[in-house]
């Protein structure tokens, strides 16, 4: 079986809150625009001080939400990858 890796086709959008992001993603899933019928909302946060080995370019992911046609089905707090 051959398939396209979903991470190759990311859509970036900004939302005021998680509810707006979830509603938008549910409409995209309903329109069958996703590979596996689900998507991820990633909450991003600006870092106050960039570390010596910075790869995040000053913005880090702090929370991931997995969404399907019913709404949020999983949420995960992301590990801080910045070095002090």
MOVENDA-V916791 format. One line per field, one symbol per residue. ss: DSSP state (@ for helix, = for strand, . for the rest). psi: psi as a letter, one per 30 degrees, with the letter a starting at -180 (. if undefined). A space follows every 10 residues. Layout:
ss=???
psi=???
This chain:
ss=.....@@@.. .......@@@ @@@@@@@@@@ ........== ======.... ........== ========.. =======... ....
psi=kklkkeffik kklkleleee eeeeeeeeee ghgleggllk kjklkkkekk lehkffggkl kfkkkkkaff akfkkkkkkk gkk.
